[in-house]
């Protein structure tokens, strides 16, 4: 379960960190050369996401897919929504809150069945 929690945190953090650094992200052609600017936050986000993907492969190889996939996707989506509110100062409206409740309820229902 610890490995799963690390996966959810790294996956969500990776997406949020990439978003934080994406304002300065640029890829362009200059004098027939590819010029790329990857900010440190974007690189850190990509690394978090890469490690989370490796963890995900380990987790699904050792777990029931019908149990772990809905749980992983649901919790990751909820953590991204909450994290984007805290870190990126995005607002969570009523629909977002209802969505969080439905995701959590659906995840619980799927895993109880």
N, C-alpha and C positions, 0 to 999 in steps of 0.2 A: 504494500500500500504506500510506503514511503516513496518508492520509485515512481508510482503513479502521481503522487502529489508533486514531486519534482518535475515530472513531465508537464503537468497542467500549469505550473508556475513558469517554467521556462518557455513553453509555447506561447502563453499569454504575454509574458514579458518581451519575448522576441518581437511579436507583432507591434506592441506599444513602442518599444525602443526604435524599431525600424521607422515607425510613423514619426517619432520625434526627430529623427535625423533626416527624414525624407525631404524636408524643406530645402536643404542645401545639396541634395542629390542631383547630379547632372551627368549626362552622357551625350557627347556631341562629336562631330567630325570637324577637325581643324587642320587644314592643309594636308588632307588625305591621311590624317592620323586620328585614331580614336582617343578622345580626351574624356576621362572619367573622373568624377569627383564623388567618392564615397565617404561621407562623414563618419566619424568614429562611432556615433550612436547607431547608425545604420549597420555598420559592420558588427557591432556588439549584438544588435538585434538579430542579424542573420546567423551569428554563431549560436545564440540562445536557441533559435529556431532549429538549427541543424542538430544540436545536441538533443533537443526535445524529440526530433524525428527519430534519432537513433534509439532513444529511450522508448519511444512508441513502438518501434519494431520489436524490441525486447519484450515489452509489456504484452503486446498482442500475441507473441509467440508462446507465452506462458499462461494466457488467460482465455476464458471463453469470450469469443468475439461478440456474441450477442449480449454479453454483460458489459464488457469494458468499452466498446466503441460508443454506445449511447451515453454512458457515464462520462467518458473522456470528452466527447464533443460538447455535451451539455455544460459540464463544469468549465471547460475552456471558454465557451461562448459567454457564460455568465461572468467569469473573471475578466475577460476582455472588456465587457461592457462596464463593469465596476471600475476596472483599472483605467479605462479611457476617461471616465468621469473624474477620478481622483488626479491622475497624472496629466492628462491632456485638457482637463477642465471642460470636457464635453458634458452636455446636460442629459440626464436620463428623464424622459417624460413618462407620463402615466402608461403609455403603451410599452415602453421599455421595462417598466416595473412589472406590468402584467406578463410580459414576455419572459422575464426572469422567473416569475412564479410558475408559469406554464412549463418552462424548460425543466425546472427542478421537480415539479409534480410529475411530468412525463417521464423523466429519468427514474424517479422512484417507482412509478407504476410499471415501467418496462422491466426493471430489475426485481420487482416483487413477483412478477408473473412467471 
